[in-house]
Amino acid sequence: MVDADDREWFRFYIADADGSGVEARAVASLISDVAELMLVAARKRLGLPRRLGPPSGTERSLAEVRVVSVSPGSLALVFAEPRLRERQTTLGDEFVVTATADDVASDVLEEVRLAAANAPVMAGHEEVRAAAVTLLRRARAVGTTAEVSHQERTGSRTAAAIDLRSVRTPQTAPETQREVTLFGHVYMVDVELGRQRLRVKLPSESDLTMEVDPSIREKIADVLNAQAKVRVDETLRLGLVVRRMIRDVSLLLPEEQGVETPPKSLAELAATQGLLSQPVPSYTELASAVWTSKEDVLAFESYTAQVRATAS
Amino acid sequence: MADTQVMAYLSKSSELQKGYESLRAGRRIAISFQVRAELGGYPGTPGFGGERQRRLEILIGSCVEVPHSPATSTWYARVTQRRRELRLKNEVSDGDCWVLAQALEHGAPLMCHDREAVSLGLAMGIELLTLLPEFQRTDETKGS
């Protein structure tokens, strides 16, 4: 029995070109792939960290799509909207609406479209893209073309035609990690179910907003609105930081405290030294007049290595 | 800011000149008091003086000289503490630490060509500008 809430909301259609039919197991896998893609997109939309266990109620509320029809032949999987259409995160008496199921479906459709076009993966979208590619690669075993569509509650419909033959594994650069120690003033950014972020204002006046490792949440209260030492795991791709996670925070010990900012900025020093009234010189010309040969440069390398080594 | 060695790499006689000029990106160079002292000390070595010493002073005079301040000491203590934690005491000199400390003090990017100093600087959140190959961005890995 199909009621008003079980109307077609999201459809994944695969044209079965050779008319050989679709194995039942393949249908089950495709349905599972769509459900997983919805969950991953919901998690991304809500800003939740990578899931390690079963989906939480938070994710399910936005992404638990329900199959309302399966049409064999040219396979059409039709899904109804999740029963809960808005995700509302709560904390104490606070009540914040952060996303709707339509938002998630739109994100899914867009990521599928980008995956089919082999477009570069946006930072932070890797997990969603991987789920989209998994779905499309499995669909490729069924047919050569597909269409994904989304009918919003407002009635507007969005669709994307897909050539499954062109789907490739997304190009991704390897990620590297490093641990960084920062010193700065710590502020709370937000507190949501499954998510906490801190903002650290560095002495250079720049701000960094970072996720907090769940295992250190009890320490946060001790360092809020205070100068602290912050241990951060940075994840880099192509030399750029794509994620930061705070691994530890602690108030500065007395021996770690002290004046942090210089009496004069670099610009003020430049002005004091009479440099601002002059154009930036050609350092190449000036340096070339000092070190006039490769031997000069090598000799200077030896000198600096010696000076720095013996200074320790 | 620029570390001592990099000042020589700005010379046309260095193969690294174009790379570091590119990293400098037209900006005026600032040098730590440590770098200033090391540059100033070089003409005293045998075979290096006279006219070249005068040219070196012109080069130094074209840079913003960053003096020691109470904040320098604060950051120096933090850098050396991190050096201990990373067990880099034998690899990163006190001179390196003073230069890193002043980059932190001023929140300035630092051109540096010393592997261990770059590692320590990165571990302190400094924006390091270097041509050392191990710190370069790698090409994308092709998917299947």
HADDOCK unambig.tbl for C-alpha pairs under 7 A between the chains (distance, minus, plus):
assign (segid A and resid 168 and name CA) (segid B and resid 144 and name CA) 6.63 0.50 0.50
assign (segid A and resid 169 and name CA) (segid B and resid 143 and name CA) 5.40 0.50 0.50
assign (segid A and resid 169 and name CA) (segid B and resid 144 and name CA) 5.75 0.50 0.50
assign (segid A and resid 170 and name CA) (segid B and resid 143 and name CA) 5.88 0.50 0.50
assign (segid A and resid 171 and name CA) (segid B and resid 140 and name CA) 6.95 0.50 0.50
assign (segid A and resid 171 and name CA) (segid B and resid 141 and name CA) 6.38 0.50 0.50
assign (segid A and resid 171 and name CA) (segid B and resid 142 and name CA) 5.48 0.50 0.50
assign (segid A and resid 171 and name CA) (segid B and resid 143 and name CA) 4.81 0.50 0.50
assign (segid A and resid 172 and name CA) (segid B and resid 140 and name CA) 6.28 0.50 0.50
assign (segid A and resid 172 and name CA) (segid B and resid 141 and name CA) 6.06 0.50 0.50
assign (segid A and resid 173 and name CA) (segid B and resid 140 and name CA) 4.60 0.50 0.50
assign (segid A and resid 173 and name CA) (segid B and resid 141 and name CA) 5.22 0.50 0.50
assign (segid A and resid 179 and name CA) (segid B and resid 123 and name CA) 6.08 0.50 0.50
assign (segid A and resid 180 and name CA) (segid B and resid 122 and name CA) 6.93 0.50 0.50
assign (segid A and resid 180 and name CA) (segid B and resid 123 and name CA) 4.31 0.50 0.50
assign (segid A and resid 180 and name CA) (segid B and resid 124 and name CA) 5.48 0.50 0.50
assign (segid A and resid 180 and name CA) (segid B and resid 125 and name CA) 5.85 0.50 0.50
assign (segid A and resid 181 and name CA) (segid B and resid 123 and name CA) 6.09 0.50 0.50
assign (segid A and resid 181 and name CA) (segid B and resid 124 and name CA) 5.10 0.50 0.50
assign (segid A and resid 181 and name CA) (segid B and resid 125 and name CA) 6.66 0.50 0.50
assign (segid A and resid 182 and name CA) (segid B and resid 124 and name CA) 6.11 0.50 0.50
assign (segid A and resid 182 and name CA) (segid B and resid 125 and name CA) 6.31 0.50 0.50
assign (segid A and resid 204 and name CA) (segid B and resid 106 and name CA) 6.49 0.50 0.50
assign (segid A and resid 204 and name CA) (segid B and resid 107 and name CA) 4.76 0.50 0.50
assign (segid A and resid 238 and name CA) (segid B and resid 137 and name CA) 4.55 0.50 0.50
assign (segid A and resid 238 and name CA) (segid B and resid 138 and name CA) 5.62 0.50 0.50
assign (segid A and resid 239 and name CA) (segid B and resid 136 and name CA) 6.85 0.50 0.50
assign (segid A and resid 239 and name CA) (segid B and resid 137 and name CA) 4.81 0.50 0.50
assign (segid A and resid 256 and name CA) (segid B and resid 78 and name CA) 6.67 0.50 0.50
assign (segid A and resid 258 and name CA) (segid B and resid 74 and name CA) 5.53 0.50 0.50
assign (segid A and resid 259 and name CA) (segid B and resid 70 and name CA) 6.13 0.50 0.50
assign (segid A and resid 259 and name CA) (segid B and resid 71 and name CA) 4.80 0.50 0.50
assign (segid A and resid 259 and name CA) (segid B and resid 74 and name CA) 6.23 0.50 0.50
assign (segid A and resid 260 and name CA) (segid B and resid 71 and name CA) 4.68 0.50 0.50
assign (segid A and resid 260 and name CA) (segid B and resid 74 and name CA) 6.36 0.50 0.50
assign (segid A and resid 260 and name CA) (segid B and resid 105 and name CA) 6.46 0.50 0.50
assign (segid A and resid 261 and name CA) (segid B and resid 71 and name CA) 5.57 0.50 0.50
assign (segid A and resid 261 and name CA) (segid B and resid 105 and name CA) 5.98 0.50 0.50
assign (segid A and resid 262 and name CA) (segid B and resid 69 and name CA) 6.43 0.50 0.50
assign (segid A and resid 262 and name CA) (segid B and resid 71 and name CA) 5.49 0.50 0.50
assign (segid A and resid 262 and name CA) (segid B and resid 105 and name CA) 6.37 0.50 0.50
assign (segid A and resid 262 and name CA) (segid B and resid 106 and name CA) 6.91 0.50 0.50
assign (segid A and resid 265 and name CA) (segid B and resid 106 and name CA) 6.73 0.50 0.50
assign (segid A and resid 269 and name CA) (segid B and resid 64 and name CA) 6.70 0.50 0.50
assign (segid A and resid 270 and name CA) (segid B and resid 64 and name CA) 5.45 0.50 0.50
assign (segid A and resid 280 and name CA) (segid B and resid 28 and name CA) 5.64 0.50 0.50
assign (segid A and resid 281 and name CA) (segid B and resid 62 and name CA) 6.93 0.50 0.50
assign (segid A and resid 283 and name CA) (segid B and resid 10 and name CA) 6.63 0.50 0.50
assign (segid A and resid 284 and name CA) (segid B and resid 10 and name CA) 5.16 0.50 0.50
assign (segid A and resid 284 and name CA) (segid B and resid 11 and name CA) 5.26 0.50 0.50
assign (segid A and resid 284 and name CA) (segid B and resid 12 and name CA) 6.53 0.50 0.50
assign (segid A and resid 286 and name CA) (segid B and resid 59 and name CA) 5.57 0.50 0.50
assign (segid A and resid 287 and name CA) (segid B and resid 7 and name CA) 6.87 0.50 0.50
assign (segid A and resid 287 and name CA) (segid B and resid 8 and name CA) 6.25 0.50 0.50
assign (segid A and resid 287 and name CA) (segid B and resid 10 and name CA) 5.84 0.50 0.50
assign (segid A and resid 287 and name CA) (segid B and resid 11 and name CA) 4.64 0.50 0.50
assign (segid A and resid 287 and name CA) (segid B and resid 59 and name CA) 6.64 0.50 0.50
assign (segid A and resid 288 and name CA) (segid B and resid 11 and name CA) 4.11 0.50 0.50
assign (segid A and resid 288 and name CA) (segid B and resid 12 and name CA) 5.49 0.50 0.50
assign (segid A and resid 288 and name CA) (segid B and resid 13 and name CA) 6.71 0.50 0.50
assign (segid A and resid 289 and name CA) (segid B and resid 55 and name CA) 6.58 0.50 0.50
assign (segid A and resid 290 and name CA) (segid B and resid 52 and name CA) 5.57 0.50 0.50
assign (segid A and resid 290 and name CA) (segid B and resid 55 and name CA) 5.91 0.50 0.50
assign (segid A and resid 290 and name CA) (segid B and resid 56 and name CA) 5.86 0.50 0.50
assign (segid A and resid 291 and name CA) (segid B and resid 8 and name CA) 6.53 0.50 0.50
assign (segid A and resid 291 and name CA) (segid B and resid 11 and name CA) 6.20 0.50 0.50
assign (segid A and resid 291 and name CA) (segid B and resid 13 and name CA) 6.84 0.50 0.50
assign (segid A and resid 292 and name CA) (segid B and resid 13 and name CA) 6.08 0.50 0.50
assign (segid A and resid 293 and name CA) (segid B and resid 13 and name CA) 5.08 0.50 0.50
assign (segid A and resid 294 and name CA) (segid B and resid 13 and name CA) 5.11 0.50 0.50
assign (segid A and resid 294 and name CA) (segid B and resid 14 and name CA) 6.22 0.50 0.50
assign (segid A and resid 297 and name CA) (segid B and resid 8 and name CA) 6.06 0.50 0.50
assign (segid A and resid 297 and name CA) (segid B and resid 14 and name CA) 6.64 0.50 0.50
assign (segid A and resid 301 and name CA) (segid B and resid 5 and name CA) 6.37 0.50 0.50
assign (segid A and resid 304 and name CA) (segid B and resid 5 and name CA) 6.56 0.50 0.50
assign (segid A and resid 308 and name CA) (segid B and resid 93 and name CA) 5.60 0.50 0.50
assign (segid A and resid 308 and name CA) (segid B and resid 95 and name CA) 5.85 0.50 0.50
assign (segid A and resid 309 and name CA) (segid B and resid 93 and name CA) 6.11 0.50 0.50
assign (segid A and resid 311 and name CA) (segid B and resid 93 and name CA) 6.21 0.50 0.50
assign (segid A and resid 311 and name CA) (segid B and resid 94 and name CA) 6.19 0.50 0.50
assign (segid A and resid 311 and name CA) (segid B and resid 95 and name CA) 6.52 0.50 0.50
assign (segid A and resid 312 and name CA) (segid B and resid 93 and name CA) 4.79 0.50 0.50
assign (segid A and resid 312 and name CA) (segid B and resid 94 and name CA) 5.34 0.50 0.50
